[in-house]
């Protein structure tokens, strides 16, 4: 999946991947896609929940060699 921006959350644990995602999404334009790379398994549950609670769109997770590539689309107004 193609992302407009990527943040690296390797080595960070809850709640930091969510905190960093929220900060980056605020900087992005409507409809842009953010890729979050993390190694904390908690993102598999945390990120879909965060997206639902904030109105952003959770696009999915790809797992590769112990790393999670999470894709979130910034909500449109």
Backbone torsions as a table, in degrees:
resi	resn	phi	psi	omega
1	UNK	NA	140.0	-179.6
2	UNK	-90.7	132.7	179.8
3	UNK	-115.0	150.6	176.4
4	UNK	-82.0	-24.8	179.1
5	UNK	-151.0	155.0	-179.6
6	UNK	-132.8	137.8	170.6
7	UNK	-123.3	143.4	-178.3
8	UNK	-102.3	113.6	179.3
9	UNK	-114.1	22.5	178.0
10	UNK	-61.1	132.1	178.9
11	UNK	85.5	-2.9	178.9
12	UNK	-100.9	142.8	-178.7
13	UNK	-122.1	162.8	-176.8
14	UNK	-44.5	130.0	10.7
15	UNK	-101.9	9.9	-170.0
16	UNK	-61.3	-39.4	176.3
17	UNK	-59.5	-36.7	178.0
18	UNK	-70.3	-43.6	179.0
19	UNK	-59.1	-47.7	-179.0
20	UNK	-66.8	-36.8	177.9
21	UNK	-64.4	-47.1	-179.4
22	UNK	-59.7	-42.1	180.0
23	UNK	-63.4	-46.2	-177.9
24	UNK	-67.9	-41.3	-179.2
25	UNK	-61.0	-36.9	178.0
26	UNK	-60.5	-30.0	-178.4
27	UNK	-82.5	-14.5	-173.3
28	UNK	-90.9	162.6	177.3
29	UNK	-84.5	159.9	178.6
30	UNK	-57.5	137.1	177.2
31	UNK	81.4	-4.9	178.2
32	UNK	-76.8	153.4	-176.5
33	UNK	-108.2	132.5	176.8
34	UNK	-110.1	133.5	172.6
35	UNK	-104.4	127.1	177.3
36	UNK	-110.5	124.5	177.5
37	UNK	-105.6	122.3	-175.9
38	UNK	-143.2	158.7	175.5
39	UNK	-118.1	4.6	175.9
40	UNK	-87.1	116.0	-177.2
41	UNK	-58.3	-20.9	179.5
42	UNK	-60.4	-23.4	-179.3
43	UNK	-63.7	-22.5	-179.2
44	UNK	-63.1	-30.1	176.9
45	UNK	-101.2	-39.5	-174.2
46	UNK	-65.0	-43.7	-173.7
47	UNK	-68.2	-45.0	175.6
48	UNK	-60.6	-38.9	178.7
49	UNK	-64.9	-44.8	179.1
50	UNK	-61.1	-45.5	-179.4
51	UNK	-60.0	-45.1	179.9
52	UNK	-62.1	-43.8	-177.5
53	UNK	-68.9	-27.8	-176.4
54	UNK	-100.2	-6.1	179.3
55	UNK	85.4	4.7	175.8
56	UNK	-83.7	166.1	-175.8
57	UNK	-103.9	119.6	174.7
58	UNK	-79.9	120.2	-176.3
59	UNK	-97.4	-19.5	177.8
60	UNK	140.3	174.9	-179.8
61	UNK	-131.7	136.1	171.5
62	UNK	-116.5	128.9	179.9
63	UNK	-103.5	133.1	-178.6
64	UNK	-146.7	111.4	175.5
65	UNK	51.6	49.0	177.1
66	UNK	79.1	4.5	176.8
67	UNK	-114.2	145.1	179.3
68	UNK	-111.2	128.2	176.2
69	UNK	-107.5	108.1	-174.6
70	UNK	-106.4	137.1	-177.4
71	UNK	-120.1	127.6	-179.2
72	UNK	-131.2	135.6	177.7
73	UNK	-105.4	128.8	179.4
74	UNK	-67.1	136.2	-176.8
75	UNK	-63.2	151.4	171.7
76	UNK	-95.9	152.2	-178.3
77	UNK	-74.0	NA	NA
